[in-house]
Amino acid sequence: MDPLVLGGLVALVTILVLFSGVSVAMGLLIVSAGFLVAFDGMRSLELMPEILFGKLDNFALLSIPMFIIMGSAISSTRAGADLYEALERWLTRVPGGLVVSNLGACALFAAMSGSSPATCAAIGKMGIPEMRKRGYPDGVAAGSIAAGGTLGILIPPSVTMIVYGIATETSIGRLFLAGVIPGLMLVGLFMAWSLYSTWRSGEAESLGAGRYSWAERFEILPRVLPFLLIILGVLYAMYGGVATPSETAAVGALLCLVIAMVIYKMWSPRAIWVVLRDSTKESVMILFIIAAAGVFSYMLSSLFITQSIAEWIGTLDVNRWVLMLAVNVFLLIAGFFLPPVAVILMAAPILLPIITAAGFDPIWFAVVLTINMEIGLISPPVGLNLYVINGIAPDISLKTILAGSLPYVACMIIAIILLCLFPGLATWLPEVVMGASL
């Protein structure tokens, strides 16, 4: 069978299997085993265990459970509420300060936790009721938190970036740095739209209603600053040559647990056990997908599907930006149905040779890919963040949440366009801090 036709068949079968309700990892293994047996015979199954476990034989993978523990320790405390309250106290007199506070809290909490659903839940529980009480439209209140939560997979430390780095053998340190400026740019675009939307609605006359003394503003800082210092310490250790990403993640996880115990009195062994249990479950899920994606990639390569697709695209006489547009449309559609980790692990090994052959920087592409995945988090039918917000505020319909989120999707598309026009937004900081890539 022609490899390109076979590739289309693999894509169709994979979609059907994943839509059947099977977990992503098991679905990839089932598809891989089926096609290997059908075209290479039963002997090909002997290599599957070796490939499965070999994919996990990577020291960099240790950073994933460590960063997840770090985020889980923060999420299990009142850190999100305190962060939101601190920003509200400091920005309450700024016109539109409450929506700015919520988006700023989302950005900072995303940087601390690296989890989009956790960010939505932690900030949304306090932010959405307060914004509605102050007269903000439901769409702005819900949409801003749903969109702000997506920043967790872009602003470092990001588990998604780690997965991309491992899948493409790209420097994780450079990927983290590449997400900083685009992440701040997205925060700025979100804030600009939220303030414009609030002003246009004419329902924000009470935005500056809260009044806090200087003593009240400074009183809350000791509960928030330690976590922010840990983030800064993690980044300094990573880029100052003090430690590797895995070592830095381990120290950060330990410090977050200690601060959660000291500041938020999380002394109960049961509470600590819940943090470790939930972190283990999430880590195992991600690592299982990584291992299964390794087998899936081997199957594609073994049947010459990856090579044939890359060769076919290389022969197309199209402008490289037309090619990038097609890649973005593909990623956008894939993100509507699959979680970011699954899309990256399945698509990155195929797309990387194509985008590098077209002259695109793989570090820059990682940021573009991640923003596409962010759009998927607030787009139906999967749109995980939409359901998290609906769970927090069940009286706000999914239709209203989706309508409130769509302008932020436009902001993300604008961010992708800006990155295409000015690639240095993603590549400048890694080159300044770590030097030009080879």
C-alpha positions as CSV (number, residue, x, y, z in Angstrom):
1,M,0.0,0.0,0.0
2,D,1.2,3.5,-0.8
3,P,2.6,5.1,2.5
4,L,0.5,8.3,2.0
5,V,-2.7,6.3,1.6
6,L,-1.6,4.2,4.6
7,G,-1.0,7.4,6.5
8,G,-4.5,8.6,5.8
9,L,-5.9,5.2,7.0
10,V,-3.9,5.5,10.2
11,A,-5.2,9.0,10.8
12,L,-8.8,7.8,10.3
13,V,-8.5,4.7,12.5
14,T,-6.8,6.8,15.2
15,I,-9.6,9.3,15.3
16,L,-12.2,6.6,15.5
17,V,-10.4,4.8,18.3
18,L,-9.9,7.9,20.3
19,F,-13.5,9.0,19.8
20,S,-14.7,5.6,21.1
21,G,-13.9,6.7,24.6
22,V,-10.6,4.8,25.0
23,S,-7.9,6.7,26.9
24,V,-5.4,8.5,24.7
25,A,-2.5,6.2,25.7
26,M,-4.4,3.0,25.2
27,G,-5.8,4.2,21.9
28,L,-2.3,5.0,20.5
29,L,-1.1,1.5,21.6
30,I,-4.0,-0.3,20.1
31,V,-3.6,1.5,16.7
32,S,0.2,1.0,16.7
33,A,-0.1,-2.7,17.5
34,G,-2.8,-3.2,14.9
35,F,-1.0,-1.6,12.0
36,L,2.4,-3.2,13.0
37,V,0.9,-6.7,13.0
38,A,-1.1,-6.1,9.8
39,F,1.9,-4.8,7.8
40,D,5.0,-6.2,9.6
41,G,3.7,-9.4,11.2
42,M,3.6,-10.6,14.7
43,R,7.3,-10.3,15.2
44,S,7.0,-6.5,15.3
45,L,5.2,-6.8,18.7
46,E,8.4,-8.0,20.3
47,L,9.9,-4.5,20.0
48,M,6.9,-2.7,21.5
49,P,7.8,-3.2,25.2
50,E,11.4,-2.1,24.5
51,I,10.2,1.0,22.8
52,L,7.6,1.7,25.4
53,F,10.0,1.7,28.3
54,G,12.9,3.1,26.3
55,K,10.9,6.2,25.7
56,L,10.7,6.8,29.5
57,D,14.4,6.3,29.9
58,N,15.0,10.0,29.8
59,F,16.4,12.0,32.8
60,A,14.5,15.1,31.7
61,L,11.2,13.3,32.3
62,L,11.8,13.6,36.1
63,S,10.9,17.3,35.8
64,I,7.3,16.5,34.9
65,P,6.2,14.9,38.2
66,M,8.3,17.5,40.1
67,F,6.6,20.5,38.5
68,I,3.2,18.8,38.9
69,I,3.8,18.3,42.6
70,M,4.9,22.0,42.7
71,G,1.6,23.1,41.1
72,S,-0.5,20.7,43.2
73,A,1.0,22.0,46.4
74,I,0.1,25.5,45.5
75,S,-3.4,24.6,44.2
76,S,-4.2,22.8,47.4
77,T,-3.8,26.0,49.5
78,R,-5.4,29.4,49.5
79,A,-2.5,30.7,47.4
80,G,-4.8,31.5,44.4
81,A,-7.3,33.3,46.6
82,D,-4.6,35.3,48.3
83,L,-3.0,36.1,45.0
84,Y,-6.3,37.4,43.7
85,E,-7.0,39.4,46.8
86,A,-3.5,40.9,46.8
87,L,-3.9,42.2,43.3
88,E,-7.4,43.4,44.0
89,R,-6.2,45.4,46.9
90,W,-3.4,47.0,44.9
91,L,-5.3,47.6,41.7
92,T,-8.8,48.4,43.1
93,R,-8.6,52.2,42.3
94,V,-7.4,51.6,38.7
95,P,-10.3,51.9,36.2
96,G,-11.2,48.3,35.4
97,G,-8.8,47.1,38.1
98,L,-10.9,44.1,39.0
99,V,-10.7,42.4,35.6
100,V,-7.0,43.3,35.4
101,S,-6.6,41.8,38.8
102,N,-8.2,38.5,37.7
103,L,-6.1,38.2,34.5
104,G,-3.0,39.2,36.4
105,A,-3.8,36.6,39.1
106,C,-4.4,34.0,36.3
107,A,-1.0,34.7,34.8
108,L,0.9,34.5,38.1
109,F,-1.0,31.4,39.3
110,A,-0.4,29.8,35.9
111,A,3.3,30.4,36.3
112,M,3.2,28.8,39.7
113,S,1.0,25.9,39.0
114,G,1.5,25.2,35.2
115,S,-2.0,23.9,35.1
116,S,-4.9,25.5,33.1
117,P,-7.8,23.8,34.9
118,A,-6.2,24.5,38.4
119,T,-5.8,28.2,37.4
120,C,-9.4,28.5,36.3
121,A,-10.7,26.8,39.5
122,A,-8.4,28.7,42.0
123,I,-9.0,32.2,40.6
124,G,-12.5,31.7,39.3
125,K,-14.0,30.7,42.6
126,M,-13.3,34.2,44.0
127,G,-13.0,36.3,40.8
128,I,-16.2,35.4,39.0
129,P,-18.6,36.1,41.9
130,E,-16.8,39.3,42.7
131,M,-16.9,40.5,39.1
132,R,-20.6,39.7,38.8
133,K,-21.3,41.5,42.0
134,R,-19.5,44.6,40.7
135,G,-21.6,44.7,37.6
136,Y,-19.4,43.0,35.0
137,P,-21.3,41.1,32.3
138,D,-21.4,37.3,32.8
139,G,-19.5,36.8,29.5
140,V,-16.6,39.0,30.6
141,A,-16.5,37.5,34.1
142,A,-16.5,33.9,32.9
143,G,-14.6,34.3,29.6
144,S,-11.7,36.3,31.1
145,I,-11.0,33.5,33.7
146,A,-11.4,30.7,31.1
147,A,-8.9,32.4,28.8
148,G,-6.6,33.5,31.6
149,G,-6.4,29.8,32.7
150,T,-5.0,28.8,29.4
151,L,-1.8,30.7,30.2
152,G,-0.7,27.8,32.4
153,I,0.6,25.9,29.4
154,L,2.6,28.8,27.9
155,I,4.1,30.8,30.8
156,P,7.1,28.8,32.3
157,P,7.5,26.5,34.0
158,S,5.2,24.7,31.6
159,V,4.7,20.9,31.5
160,T,3.5,21.2,27.9
161,M,6.8,22.8,26.9
162,I,8.7,20.0,28.7
163,V,6.7,17.4,26.7
164,Y,7.5,19.3,23.4
165,G,11.2,19.5,24.3
166,I,11.3,15.7,25.0
167,A,9.3,14.8,21.9
168,T,11.5,17.0,19.6
169,E,14.8,16.8,21.5
170,T,14.8,20.6,21.9
171,S,16.3,22.5,24.9
172,I,13.7,22.8,27.6
173,G,15.5,25.9,29.0
174,R,15.1,27.6,25.7
175,L,11.5,26.6,25.4
176,F,10.7,28.1,28.8
177,L,12.4,31.4,27.9
178,A,10.6,31.4,24.5
179,G,7.2,31.4,26.3
180,V,7.9,34.4,28.5
181,I,7.4,37.4,26.1
182,P,4.5,35.8,24.1
183,G,2.9,34.9,27.5
184,L,3.1,38.5,28.7
185,M,1.9,39.7,25.3
186,L,-1.2,37.5,25.6
187,V,-1.9,38.8,29.1
188,G,-1.7,42.3,27.6
189,L,-4.1,41.5,24.8
190,F,-6.5,39.8,27.2
191,M,-6.4,42.8,29.5
192,A,-6.9,45.3,26.6
193,W,-10.0,43.4,25.3
194,S,-11.5,43.0,28.8
195,L,-11.2,46.7,29.6
196,Y,-12.6,47.6,26.2
197,S,-15.5,45.2,26.6
198,T,-16.2,46.5,30.1
199,W,-16.1,50.1,29.0
200,R,-18.3,49.4,26.0
201,S,-21.0,47.6,28.1
202,G,-21.4,50.7,30.3
203,E,-21.9,48.4,33.4
204,A,-18.6,49.0,35.1
205,E,-19.3,52.2,37.1
206,S,-18.4,50.4,40.3
207,L,-15.0,49.1,39.3
208,G,-13.2,51.2,41.8
209,A,-15.7,50.5,44.6
210,G,-13.2,48.7,46.9
211,R,-11.0,50.9,49.1
212,Y,-8.1,49.5,51.0
213,S,-5.6,51.2,53.3
214,W,-1.9,50.9,52.7
215,A,-1.7,48.6,55.8
216,E,-4.2,46.3,54.3
217,R,-2.3,46.2,51.0
218,F,1.0,45.3,52.6
219,E,-0.6,42.9,55.1
220,I,-1.4,40.2,52.5
221,L,2.0,40.3,50.7
222,P,3.8,37.9,53.1
223,R,1.4,35.2,52.1
224,V,2.0,35.6,48.3
225,L,5.7,36.7,47.9
226,P,7.2,33.3,49.0
227,F,5.6,31.5,46.1
228,L,6.6,34.2,43.6
229,L,10.2,34.1,45.0
230,I,10.2,30.3,44.4
231,I,9.3,30.9,40.7
232,L,12.0,33.4,40.4
233,G,14.4,31.1,42.2
234,V,13.5,28.2,39.9
235,L,14.1,30.3,36.8
236,Y,17.4,31.7,38.1
237,A,18.7,28.2,39.1
238,M,17.8,26.9,35.6
239,Y,19.3,29.8,33.6
240,G,22.1,30.7,35.9
241,G,23.8,27.3,35.4
242,V,23.1,26.3,39.0
243,A,21.1,23.2,38.3
244,T,19.4,21.2,35.5
245,P,15.6,21.6,34.9
246,S,15.0,18.3,36.7
247,E,17.0,19.2,39.8
248,T,15.5,22.7,39.9
249,A,12.0,21.2,39.6
250,A,12.7,18.9,42.6
251,V,13.9,21.7,44.8
252,G,10.9,23.9,43.7
253,A,8.5,21.1,44.6
254,L,10.0,20.6,48.0
255,L,10.0,24.3,48.8
256,C,6.3,24.7,47.7
257,L,5.3,21.8,50.0
258,V,7.3,23.4,52.9
259,I,5.7,26.8,52.3
260,A,2.2,25.3,52.0
261,M,2.8,23.6,55.4
262,V,4.3,26.7,57.1
263,I,2.2,29.6,55.7
264,Y,-1.1,27.7,55.1
265,K,-0.7,25.2,58.0
266,M,-1.1,22.2,55.8
267,W,0.2,19.9,58.5
268,S,-2.4,17.1,58.0
269,P,-0.8,13.9,56.6
270,R,-4.0,13.4,54.8
271,A,-3.7,16.7,53.0
272,I,-0.1,16.0,52.0
273,W,-1.1,12.5,50.9
274,V,-3.9,14.0,48.6
275,V,-1.3,16.3,47.0
276,L,1.1,13.4,46.3
277,R,-1.7,11.1,45.2
278,D,-3.2,13.5,42.7
279,S,0.3,14.5,41.4
280,T,1.2,10.8,40.9
281,K,-2.1,10.2,39.0
282,E,-1.5,13.1,36.7
283,S,2.2,12.3,36.2
284,V,1.5,8.6,35.4
285,M,-1.2,9.7,32.9
286,I,1.2,12.1,31.1
287,L,4.2,9.6,31.1
288,F,1.9,6.8,29.8
289,I,0.9,9.0,26.9
290,I,4.6,9.9,26.2
291,A,5.5,6.2,26.2
292,A,2.5,5.2,24.0
293,A,3.3,8.1,21.6
294,G,6.8,6.7,21.3
295,V,5.4,3.4,20.1
296,F,3.0,5.3,17.7
297,S,5.9,7.3,16.3
298,Y,7.9,4.1,15.8
299,M,4.9,2.6,13.9
300,L,4.7,5.6,11.6
301,S,8.4,5.5,10.9
302,S,8.5,1.8,10.5
303,L,5.8,1.9,7.8
304,F,7.6,4.9,6.1
305,I,4.6,7.1,6.7
306,T,6.5,9.9,8.4
307,Q,9.2,10.0,5.8
308,S,6.7,9.9,2.9
309,I,4.6,12.8,4.3
310,A,7.7,14.9,4.8
311,E,9.0,14.1,1.3
312,W,5.6,14.8,-0.3
313,I,5.2,18.2,1.5
314,G,8.8,19.0,0.5
315,T,7.9,18.5,-3.2
316,L,4.9,20.9,-3.0
317,D,5.5,24.2,-4.7
318,V,3.8,26.4,-2.1
319,N,4.9,29.4,-0.2
320,R,6.3,28.4,3.3
321,W,3.7,30.7,4.9
322,V,0.9,28.9,3.1
323,L,2.4,25.7,4.6
324,M,2.5,27.2,8.0
325,L,-1.2,28.3,7.7
326,A,-2.1,24.7,6.8
327,V,-0.1,23.5,9.9
328,N,-1.9,26.0,12.1
329,V,-5.3,24.9,10.8
330,F,-4.4,21.3,11.5
331,L,-3.2,22.0,15.0
332,L,-6.3,24.1,15.7
333,I,-8.7,21.3,14.7
334,A,-6.7,18.7,16.6
335,G,-6.8,20.9,19.7
336,F,-10.6,21.0,19.5
337,F,-10.7,17.3,20.2
338,L,-7.5,16.2,22.0
339,P,-5.6,17.4,25.0
340,P,-2.4,19.4,24.3
341,V,0.0,16.7,25.5
342,A,-1.5,14.1,23.1
343,V,-1.5,16.5,20.1
344,I,2.2,17.5,20.7
345,L,3.3,13.9,21.1
346,M,1.4,12.7,18.0
347,A,2.1,15.6,15.7
348,A,5.5,17.1,16.7
349,P,7.7,14.2,15.4
350,I,5.9,14.5,12.0
351,L,5.7,18.3,11.8
352,L,9.2,19.1,13.1
353,P,11.1,18.0,10.0
354,I,8.6,19.8,7.8
355,I,8.8,23.1,9.5
356,T,12.6,23.0,9.9
357,A,12.9,22.1,6.2
358,A,10.7,25.2,5.4
359,G,13.1,27.4,7.4
360,F,11.1,27.9,10.6
361,D,12.7,27.9,14.0
362,P,11.6,24.9,16.2
363,I,11.7,27.1,19.3
364,W,9.4,29.6,17.7
365,F,7.2,26.9,16.4
366,A,6.8,25.5,19.9
367,V,5.2,28.8,21.0
368,V,2.9,28.9,18.0
369,L,1.9,25.3,18.6
370,T,1.2,26.0,22.3
371,I,-1.0,29.0,21.6
372,N,-3.0,26.8,19.2
373,M,-3.4,24.3,22.1
374,E,-4.6,27.2,24.3
375,I,-7.4,27.9,21.8
376,G,-8.5,24.3,22.1
377,L,-8.8,24.6,25.9
378,I,-11.6,27.2,25.4
379,S,-13.2,25.9,22.3
380,P,-15.9,23.2,22.0
381,P,-16.5,20.3,21.9
382,V,-13.8,19.4,24.5
383,G,-12.8,22.8,25.8
384,L,-11.8,21.7,29.3
385,N,-11.7,25.2,30.7
386,L,-15.2,25.9,29.7
387,Y,-16.5,23.0,31.7
388,V,-14.3,24.0,34.7
389,I,-15.9,27.5,34.7
390,N,-19.4,26.0,34.3
391,G,-18.7,23.9,37.4
392,I,-17.7,27.0,39.4
393,A,-20.7,29.1,38.2
394,P,-23.4,26.6,37.1
395,D,-25.9,29.4,36.6
396,I,-23.8,30.8,33.8
397,S,-24.7,28.8,30.7
398,L,-22.0,27.1,28.6
399,K,-23.3,29.2,25.7
400,T,-22.6,32.4,27.6
401,I,-19.1,31.2,28.7
402,L,-18.3,30.2,25.1
403,A,-19.5,33.6,23.8
404,G,-17.4,35.4,26.5
405,S,-14.3,33.3,25.5
406,L,-14.5,33.8,21.7
407,P,-13.0,37.3,21.8
408,Y,-10.0,35.8,23.7
409,V,-9.6,33.3,20.9
410,A,-9.3,36.2,18.5
411,C,-6.6,37.7,20.8
412,M,-4.7,34.4,20.5
413,I,-5.0,34.4,16.8
414,I,-3.7,38.0,16.8
415,A,-0.8,36.8,19.0
416,I,0.0,34.0,16.4
417,I,0.0,36.6,13.6
418,L,2.3,38.9,15.6
419,L,4.6,36.0,16.2
420,C,4.7,35.3,12.4
421,L,5.5,38.9,11.7
422,F,8.0,39.3,14.5
423,P,9.5,35.8,15.3
424,G,12.0,37.6,17.7
425,L,9.1,37.8,20.2
426,A,9.8,34.1,20.9
427,T,13.5,33.7,19.9
428,W,15.1,36.9,21.2
429,L,15.1,36.1,25.0
430,P,16.5,32.5,24.6
431,E,19.3,33.8,22.4
432,V,20.1,36.7,24.8
433,V,20.2,34.4,27.9
434,M,21.6,31.2,26.4
435,G,23.2,32.3,23.2
436,A,22.3,31.5,19.6
437,S,21.2,27.9,19.0
438,L,23.4,25.7,16.8
